[in-house]
Amino acid sequence: MDRSTSNSHDENNDLGYRPSLSTGPSLNTETMSYSASSGDSFAYCRTNSEISAFSGQADDITCSEAASPLSWQGLKSPARVALARLCMKQHKLGMDEEILDLELELMKERFSKLLLGEDMSGSGTGVPTAITISNAITNLYASIFGQHQRLEPLNLDRKMMWKREMNCLLSVCDYMVELSPTLHSLKDGTTLEVMTSRPRPDICINLPALKKLDAMLLDILESFKETEFWYAEQGSISGNSTHSGSFRRIIQPQKPVHKEEEKWWLPVPCIPTDGLSEESKKHLRKKRDIANQIHKAAMAINSGILAEMQIPESFMASLPKSGKASVGDAIYKYMYNAEKFSADHLLDSLNICSEHEALELADKVEASMYTWRRKMFTAHSKSSWGMVKDLVSDIDRSDKNHLLANRADTLLLCLKLRYPKLSQTTLDMCKIQYNMDVGQAILESYSRVLESLAFNIVAWIDDVLFVDKTMKKQE
């Protein structure tokens, strides 16, 4: 910053001008910068109204002279106001240039990490671009929503950061196209077949839908500006609390008792002594239904993208040789011997106690399914002519491996429907890790973080409703 700018800054402080401070846009830098709108708050009290006094002197006075209080003594009030505004404008331009330089350096740093794949040595051992973008979206979600654990609007700075950073990451999809042959007619009547570009179908369909779900989730949080309930940290709850209706026990609804100690850091929802009003409960239920539908939509998009991803060779190489050994004798006998296979009946007989056991079973069933499918195709690949005939005709429906693979697929689907909060299976994580398609990586990670946010909103609403219900029972 040059001398004139610093002088003008000191003079503005003498005149009572105080630029407002605002936190920088990045979580990695704690730089405090002047807001662009702070110049509008400058107000100078005019005592005289002689406008013509400035006309003969302004051309001969530079900004450096105007910055000095001594040079202002010969000028009347309108001249001082005009010079003050001129110097403030230059001061604002200088500060804006500094902010732009900081943002440009930050953008260069993130762009470099993206291209290098987090390998700052540049030796080519970094992760692929697809997984880098996927990690960037996941880390951005953790930075913005990681500490947001209440039903309240998102902080304005974090909200703007989320939109700005996501627009930057999603802008990659604007340049993803596919070539398709189209007929082009010339002026002489000749018809040519040329290749034209068009947006990828999966991005055209899923990306606008995800952006809409994103906006709806932010609107849900924004709708809880003024609420009848409030939150209290566990350490701040005491018998001397001014809120006599505070709910003074940590309650984790619909969870086992041993889970309560694992969530000790979560804020406690508190309600008035007479409970929530019907209007408030109606609003909570309405927003819960919307968030629940968003959760299902994001989950469906995520499942569809994962299904389209190629299965890594490393996963196929790690499959067990026997599907029976993977699922166990009891499950195998029922899947093979039952005339009318019922996945619900099988799951009821297993007595699954936790989501961890459900996830473990899902991994085993999925591995067995692909093992039987591999055996099925291996048995039908004989010669080159035989492979052609197999492509034309259907695979023998009475094949043992075909039967077991279909029933395993049905069991896996039923298991995921019964446990919608189930984490990603080993195959899903393997697909994400070895995926090379940037478009699929963006859609998968974007849908996954929206699914997580929608699930959290539903859980927060359930906590408030559960506290209200429990308080009424205690009365």
C-alpha positions as CSV (number, residue, x, y, z in Angstrom):
1,M,0.0,0.0,0.0
2,D,1.5,3.4,-1.0
3,R,2.0,6.4,1.2
4,S,-1.1,8.3,0.0
5,T,-3.4,5.5,0.7
6,S,-2.0,5.1,4.3
7,N,-2.3,8.8,4.9
8,S,-5.9,8.8,3.7
9,H,-6.6,5.9,6.0
10,D,-5.3,7.8,9.0
11,E,-7.2,10.9,8.0
12,N,-10.4,9.0,7.7
13,N,-9.9,7.6,11.2
14,D,-9.5,11.2,12.4
15,L,-12.8,12.1,10.8
16,G,-14.7,9.4,12.6
17,Y,-14.7,6.8,9.7
18,R,-14.3,3.2,10.9
19,P,-14.3,0.6,8.1
20,S,-16.2,-2.6,9.3
21,L,-14.3,-5.9,9.5
22,S,-15.5,-9.1,8.0
23,T,-14.1,-12.6,8.1
24,G,-12.3,-13.8,5.0
25,P,-14.0,-16.4,2.8
26,S,-11.6,-19.2,3.4
27,L,-11.5,-21.5,6.4
28,N,-7.8,-22.0,5.8
29,T,-6.9,-18.3,6.2
30,E,-7.9,-16.3,9.2
31,T,-7.2,-13.0,7.4
32,M,-9.5,-10.1,8.3
33,S,-10.4,-7.9,5.4
34,Y,-12.4,-4.7,5.0
35,S,-15.8,-5.1,3.6
36,A,-16.6,-3.4,0.2
37,S,-19.7,-1.7,1.5
38,S,-18.0,0.0,4.5
39,G,-17.3,3.1,2.5
40,D,-21.1,3.9,2.4
41,S,-21.1,4.3,6.1
42,F,-18.9,7.4,5.9
43,A,-20.9,10.5,6.8
44,Y,-19.5,14.0,7.0
45,C,-21.5,16.8,8.7
46,R,-21.7,19.8,6.4
47,T,-22.0,23.2,8.1
48,N,-21.8,25.5,5.0
49,S,-23.6,25.4,1.7
50,E,-21.2,27.3,-0.6
51,I,-20.9,24.9,-3.5
52,S,-18.9,27.3,-5.7
53,A,-16.0,27.4,-3.4
54,F,-14.7,24.1,-4.7
55,S,-14.8,24.9,-8.4
56,G,-11.7,27.0,-8.6
57,Q,-9.4,24.9,-6.3
58,A,-10.2,21.3,-7.0
59,D,-8.1,21.0,-10.1
60,D,-4.9,22.2,-8.3
61,I,-5.2,19.9,-5.3
62,T,-4.0,16.3,-5.5
63,C,-5.2,13.5,-3.3
64,S,-1.9,13.5,-1.4
65,E,-2.5,17.1,-0.5
66,A,-6.1,16.5,0.4
67,A,-5.0,13.7,2.7
68,S,-3.2,16.3,4.9
69,P,-5.4,18.2,7.4
70,L,-3.4,21.4,6.8
71,S,-4.3,21.6,3.2
72,W,-8.0,21.4,4.1
73,Q,-8.0,24.6,6.1
74,G,-8.4,26.8,3.1
75,L,-11.3,24.8,1.7
76,K,-14.9,25.1,2.7
77,S,-17.1,22.1,3.6
78,P,-18.3,21.0,0.2
79,A,-14.8,20.8,-1.0
80,R,-13.8,18.7,2.0
81,V,-16.7,16.3,1.3
82,A,-15.8,15.8,-2.3
83,L,-12.1,15.3,-1.6
84,A,-12.9,12.9,1.3
85,R,-15.1,10.8,-1.0
86,L,-12.4,10.8,-3.7
87,C,-9.7,9.6,-1.3
88,M,-12.1,7.0,0.2
89,K,-12.9,5.7,-3.3
90,Q,-9.2,5.2,-4.0
91,H,-8.8,3.6,-0.5
92,K,-11.6,1.2,-1.3
93,L,-10.1,0.3,-4.6
94,G,-6.8,-0.4,-3.0
95,M,-8.5,-2.7,-0.4
96,D,-10.6,-4.4,-3.1
97,E,-7.4,-5.1,-5.0
98,E,-5.8,-6.7,-1.9
99,I,-8.9,-8.9,-1.4
100,L,-8.9,-10.0,-5.1
101,D,-5.2,-10.8,-4.8
102,L,-5.8,-13.0,-1.8
103,E,-8.7,-14.8,-3.4
104,L,-6.6,-15.2,-6.6
105,E,-3.7,-16.8,-4.6
106,L,-6.2,-19.0,-2.8
107,M,-7.7,-20.1,-6.1
108,K,-4.3,-20.8,-7.6
109,E,-3.4,-22.9,-4.5
110,R,-6.6,-25.0,-4.8
111,F,-6.3,-25.4,-8.5
112,S,-2.7,-26.6,-8.2
113,K,-3.7,-29.1,-5.5
114,L,-6.4,-30.3,-7.8
115,L,-4.1,-30.8,-10.8
116,L,-1.4,-32.4,-8.7
117,G,-3.8,-34.7,-7.0
118,E,-2.5,-33.6,-3.5
119,D,1.0,-34.7,-4.6
120,M,2.9,-31.5,-3.9
121,S,6.2,-33.0,-5.1
122,G,4.8,-33.1,-8.7
123,S,6.3,-36.6,-9.2
124,G,3.1,-38.0,-10.6
125,T,2.1,-40.1,-7.6
126,G,-1.0,-38.1,-6.8
127,V,-4.5,-39.4,-6.8
128,P,-6.6,-39.2,-10.0
129,T,-8.6,-36.0,-10.8
130,A,-11.9,-37.8,-10.1
131,I,-11.1,-38.8,-6.6
132,T,-9.5,-35.4,-5.9
133,I,-12.8,-33.6,-6.8
134,S,-14.8,-36.1,-4.8
135,N,-12.6,-35.5,-1.8
136,A,-12.9,-31.7,-2.3
137,I,-16.7,-31.8,-2.2
138,T,-16.6,-34.1,0.8
139,N,-14.1,-31.9,2.7
140,L,-16.1,-28.7,1.8
141,Y,-19.2,-30.3,3.2
142,A,-17.4,-31.2,6.4
143,S,-16.0,-27.7,6.7
144,I,-19.3,-25.9,6.2
145,F,-21.8,-28.3,7.9
146,G,-19.5,-30.2,10.3
147,Q,-20.1,-27.9,13.2
148,H,-23.7,-27.1,12.3
149,Q,-25.7,-29.4,14.6
150,R,-28.9,-27.4,15.2
151,L,-32.2,-26.5,13.5
152,E,-31.2,-23.0,12.7
153,P,-30.2,-21.0,9.6
154,L,-26.7,-21.5,8.3
155,N,-24.2,-18.7,9.0
156,L,-24.3,-16.2,6.1
157,D,-20.5,-16.4,5.5
158,R,-20.6,-20.2,5.5
159,K,-23.7,-20.2,3.2
160,M,-22.0,-17.9,0.7
161,M,-18.9,-20.0,0.9
162,W,-20.8,-23.2,0.2
163,K,-22.5,-21.7,-2.8
164,R,-19.4,-20.1,-4.2
165,E,-17.1,-23.2,-3.7
166,M,-19.8,-25.6,-5.1
167,N,-20.3,-23.5,-8.1
168,C,-16.6,-23.6,-8.8
169,L,-16.4,-27.4,-8.4
170,L,-19.6,-28.0,-10.4
171,S,-18.5,-25.8,-13.2
172,V,-16.4,-28.7,-14.5
173,C,-19.6,-30.3,-15.6
174,D,-20.4,-27.5,-18.0
175,Y,-17.6,-28.7,-20.3
176,M,-18.4,-32.4,-20.2
177,V,-19.9,-33.4,-23.6
178,E,-20.3,-36.5,-25.7
179,L,-20.1,-36.7,-29.5
180,S,-23.0,-38.0,-31.5
181,P,-23.5,-38.3,-35.3
182,T,-26.0,-35.9,-36.8
183,L,-27.0,-35.2,-40.4
184,H,-26.0,-31.8,-41.8
185,S,-27.4,-30.5,-45.1
186,L,-25.3,-28.2,-47.3
187,K,-26.6,-25.5,-49.6
188,D,-26.2,-27.7,-52.7
189,G,-28.4,-30.4,-51.2
190,T,-25.6,-32.7,-50.1
191,T,-26.2,-34.4,-46.8
192,L,-23.2,-35.1,-44.5
193,E,-22.9,-37.0,-41.3
194,V,-21.0,-34.9,-38.8
195,M,-20.2,-35.4,-35.1
196,T,-21.7,-32.8,-32.9
197,S,-21.3,-32.4,-29.1
198,R,-24.1,-32.5,-26.6
199,P,-24.1,-32.5,-22.8
200,R,-23.8,-35.9,-21.1
201,P,-27.2,-37.4,-20.3
202,D,-26.4,-38.4,-16.7
203,I,-25.2,-34.9,-15.9
204,C,-28.1,-33.2,-17.6
205,I,-30.6,-35.3,-15.6
206,N,-29.0,-35.5,-12.2
207,L,-27.1,-32.3,-11.7
208,P,-30.1,-29.9,-11.9
209,A,-32.0,-32.2,-9.6
210,L,-29.2,-32.1,-7.1
211,K,-28.9,-28.4,-7.2
212,K,-32.6,-28.1,-6.5
213,L,-32.3,-30.5,-3.5
214,D,-29.4,-28.4,-2.3
215,A,-31.5,-25.2,-2.4
216,M,-34.4,-26.9,-0.7
217,L,-32.3,-28.1,2.2
218,L,-30.9,-24.6,2.8
219,D,-34.4,-23.3,2.7
220,I,-35.5,-25.8,5.4
221,L,-32.7,-24.6,7.7
222,E,-33.6,-21.0,6.9
223,S,-37.2,-21.6,8.0
224,F,-36.1,-22.1,11.6
225,K,-35.1,-18.5,12.3
226,E,-37.6,-18.0,15.1
227,T,-38.6,-21.1,17.0
228,E,-40.3,-22.0,20.2
229,F,-37.5,-24.4,21.1
230,W,-33.8,-23.6,21.8
231,Y,-30.6,-25.5,22.4
232,A,-28.3,-25.8,25.4
233,E,-24.9,-27.4,25.6
234,Q,-24.5,-30.3,28.0
235,G,-22.0,-28.4,30.1
236,S,-24.3,-25.4,30.4
237,I,-27.3,-27.3,31.8
238,S,-27.8,-26.7,35.4
239,G,-30.5,-26.4,38.0
240,N,-30.0,-22.6,38.1
241,S,-31.0,-22.2,34.5
242,T,-33.3,-19.3,33.8
243,H,-35.4,-21.5,31.5
244,S,-37.6,-23.5,33.8
245,G,-38.8,-25.6,31.0
246,S,-35.4,-26.8,29.9
247,F,-35.1,-30.5,29.1
248,R,-32.2,-31.4,31.4
249,R,-31.5,-34.9,30.3
250,I,-29.5,-36.0,27.2
251,I,-32.0,-37.9,25.1
252,Q,-31.1,-39.8,22.0
253,P,-34.5,-40.9,20.5
254,Q,-34.9,-44.3,18.9
255,K,-31.3,-45.3,19.9
256,P,-30.0,-47.9,22.3
257,V,-28.9,-46.7,25.7
258,H,-25.2,-47.5,25.0
259,K,-25.3,-45.0,22.1
260,E,-26.0,-42.0,24.4
261,E,-22.5,-41.6,25.7
262,E,-21.1,-41.5,22.1
263,K,-23.1,-38.3,21.4
264,W,-22.3,-36.3,24.5
265,W,-21.1,-33.3,22.4
266,L,-24.5,-32.7,20.7
267,P,-26.5,-29.8,21.9
268,V,-29.7,-30.6,23.9
269,P,-33.1,-29.4,22.5
270,C,-35.1,-27.5,25.1
271,I,-38.8,-26.6,25.0
272,P,-41.1,-24.4,27.1
273,T,-42.8,-26.0,30.1
274,D,-46.2,-26.2,28.4
275,G,-44.6,-27.8,25.3
276,L,-44.7,-26.8,21.7
277,S,-47.7,-25.2,20.1
278,E,-49.7,-27.1,17.4
279,E,-48.5,-24.6,14.8
280,S,-44.9,-25.3,15.7
281,K,-45.3,-29.0,15.6
282,K,-47.1,-28.8,12.3
283,H,-44.2,-26.8,10.9
284,L,-41.7,-29.4,12.2
285,R,-43.6,-32.3,10.7
286,K,-43.9,-30.6,7.4
287,K,-40.2,-29.8,7.1
288,R,-39.4,-33.4,8.3
289,D,-41.5,-34.8,5.5
290,I,-39.8,-32.6,2.9
291,A,-36.3,-33.5,4.3
292,N,-37.2,-37.2,4.3
293,Q,-38.2,-37.0,0.6
294,I,-35.0,-35.2,-0.2
295,H,-33.1,-37.9,1.6
296,K,-34.8,-40.6,-0.5
297,A,-34.2,-38.7,-3.7
298,A,-30.5,-38.1,-3.0
299,M,-30.1,-41.7,-2.0
300,A,-31.7,-42.9,-5.2
301,I,-29.4,-40.7,-7.3
302,N,-26.4,-41.9,-5.4
303,S,-27.3,-45.6,-5.8
304,G,-27.9,-45.1,-9.5
305,I,-24.5,-43.4,-10.0
306,L,-22.7,-46.2,-8.0
307,A,-24.5,-48.8,-10.1
308,E,-23.2,-47.3,-13.3
309,M,-19.6,-47.2,-12.1
310,Q,-17.3,-49.9,-13.3
311,I,-16.4,-52.7,-10.9
312,P,-12.7,-52.4,-10.1
313,E,-10.5,-55.4,-11.0
314,S,-9.1,-55.4,-7.5
315,F,-12.6,-56.2,-6.1
316,M,-13.1,-59.0,-8.5
317,A,-9.7,-60.4,-7.6
318,S,-10.6,-60.3,-3.9
319,L,-13.8,-62.3,-4.3
320,P,-14.0,-65.6,-2.4
321,K,-13.8,-68.8,-4.4
322,S,-17.0,-70.1,-2.9
323,G,-20.2,-68.1,-2.3
324,K,-21.4,-70.7,0.1
325,A,-18.4,-70.1,2.4
326,S,-19.0,-66.3,2.3
327,V,-22.7,-66.3,3.4
328,G,-22.6,-69.4,5.6
329,D,-24.3,-72.7,5.5
330,A,-27.7,-71.6,7.0
331,I,-28.3,-68.7,4.6
332,Y,-27.0,-70.8,1.6
333,K,-29.3,-73.7,2.3
334,Y,-32.4,-71.5,2.5
335,M,-31.4,-69.6,-0.6
336,Y,-30.9,-72.8,-2.6
337,N,-33.5,-75.1,-1.2
338,A,-36.5,-72.8,-0.7
339,E,-39.1,-73.2,-3.5
340,K,-40.5,-69.7,-2.8
341,F,-37.7,-67.5,-1.7
342,S,-38.6,-64.7,0.8
343,A,-35.9,-62.2,1.7
344,D,-38.0,-60.7,4.5
345,H,-38.5,-64.1,6.1
346,L,-34.8,-64.8,5.9
347,L,-33.8,-61.5,7.5
348,D,-36.4,-62.0,10.3
349,S,-34.8,-65.4,11.1
350,L,-31.3,-63.9,11.3
351,N,-32.1,-61.5,14.2
352,I,-29.9,-58.7,13.2
353,C,-29.3,-56.5,16.2
354,S,-27.3,-53.5,14.8
355,E,-26.5,-51.7,11.6
356,H,-22.9,-53.0,11.9
357,E,-24.2,-56.6,11.6
358,A,-26.4,-55.5,8.7
359,L,-23.4,-53.9,6.9
360,E,-21.3,-57.0,7.5
361,L,-24.1,-59.2,6.1
362,A,-24.5,-56.9,3.1
363,D,-20.8,-57.2,2.2
364,K,-21.0,-61.0,2.4
365,V,-24.1,-61.2,0.3
366,E,-22.7,-58.8,-2.3
367,A,-19.4,-60.7,-2.6
368,S,-21.3,-64.0,-2.9
369,M,-23.6,-62.5,-5.6
370,Y,-20.6,-61.5,-7.8
371,T,-18.9,-64.9,-7.1
372,W,-21.9,-66.8,-8.5
373,R,-22.2,-64.4,-11.4
374,R,-18.6,-65.0,-12.3
375,K,-19.1,-68.7,-12.2
376,M,-22.2,-68.4,-14.3
377,F,-20.5,-66.6,-17.1
378,T,-17.4,-68.8,-16.8
379,A,-19.5,-72.0,-17.3
380,H,-21.1,-70.6,-20.4
381,S,-17.9,-69.4,-22.1
382,K,-16.8,-72.4,-24.2
383,S,-15.6,-71.5,-27.6
384,S,-15.7,-68.4,-29.7
385,W,-18.8,-69.7,-31.6
386,G,-20.3,-70.8,-28.3
387,M,-19.9,-67.3,-26.9
388,V,-21.8,-65.9,-29.9
389,K,-24.6,-68.3,-29.4
390,D,-24.7,-67.5,-25.7
391,L,-25.1,-63.8,-26.5
392,V,-28.0,-64.5,-28.8
393,S,-29.9,-67.0,-26.5
394,D,-30.8,-66.4,-22.9
395,I,-28.7,-68.1,-20.2
396,D,-30.2,-71.3,-18.9
397,R,-32.6,-70.2,-16.1
398,S,-32.2,-73.4,-14.3
399,D,-28.5,-72.8,-13.7
400,K,-27.6,-73.1,-10.1
401,N,-25.4,-70.0,-10.0
402,H,-27.9,-67.9,-11.9
403,L,-30.6,-68.8,-9.3
404,L,-28.3,-68.0,-6.3
405,A,-27.1,-64.7,-7.8
406,N,-30.7,-63.5,-8.4
407,R,-31.7,-64.4,-4.9
408,A,-28.6,-62.8,-3.4
409,D,-29.5,-59.6,-5.3
410,T,-33.0,-59.7,-3.9
411,L,-31.7,-60.2,-0.4
412,L,-29.3,-57.3,-0.7
413,L,-32.0,-55.0,-2.0
414,C,-34.3,-56.0,0.9
415,L,-31.5,-55.5,3.4
416,K,-30.9,-51.9,2.1
417,L,-34.6,-51.1,2.2
418,R,-34.9,-52.3,5.8
419,Y,-31.8,-50.4,6.9
420,P,-31.9,-47.1,4.9
421,K,-29.1,-45.6,7.1
422,L,-26.7,-48.4,6.1
423,S,-23.2,-47.2,5.3
424,Q,-21.6,-47.8,2.0
425,T,-20.5,-51.4,1.3
426,T,-17.0,-52.5,0.4
427,L,-17.9,-52.5,-3.3
428,D,-19.2,-49.0,-3.2
429,M,-16.1,-47.7,-1.5
430,C,-13.9,-49.6,-3.9
431,K,-15.8,-48.1,-6.8
432,I,-15.3,-44.6,-5.5
433,Q,-11.6,-45.2,-4.8
434,Y,-10.8,-46.5,-8.3
435,N,-13.3,-44.4,-10.3
436,M,-11.7,-42.4,-13.2
437,D,-14.9,-40.7,-14.5
438,V,-14.9,-37.1,-13.2
439,G,-18.6,-36.6,-13.9
440,Q,-19.6,-39.7,-11.9
441,A,-17.3,-38.6,-9.1
442,I,-19.0,-35.2,-8.9
443,L,-22.5,-36.6,-9.0
444,E,-21.7,-39.3,-6.5
445,S,-20.0,-37.1,-3.9
446,Y,-22.6,-34.3,-4.3
447,S,-25.6,-36.6,-3.8
448,R,-23.8,-38.3,-0.9
449,V,-23.3,-35.1,1.1
450,L,-26.9,-33.9,0.4
451,E,-28.1,-37.3,1.6
452,S,-26.1,-36.8,4.8
453,L,-27.4,-33.3,5.3
454,A,-31.0,-34.4,4.8
455,F,-30.6,-37.3,7.2
456,N,-29.2,-34.9,9.8
457,I,-32.1,-32.5,9.5
458,V,-34.6,-35.4,9.9
459,A,-32.7,-36.5,13.0
460,W,-32.7,-33.0,14.5
461,I,-36.4,-32.6,14.0
462,D,-37.1,-36.1,15.5
463,D,-35.1,-35.0,18.6
464,V,-37.2,-31.9,19.1
465,L,-40.5,-33.8,18.6
466,F,-39.3,-36.6,20.9
467,V,-38.4,-34.1,23.7
468,D,-41.8,-32.5,23.4
469,K,-43.5,-35.9,23.6
470,T,-41.4,-37.0,26.5
471,M,-42.2,-33.8,28.5
472,K,-45.9,-34.3,28.0
473,K,-45.6,-37.8,29.3
474,Q,-43.8,-36.6,32.4
475,E,-46.5,-34.1,33.1
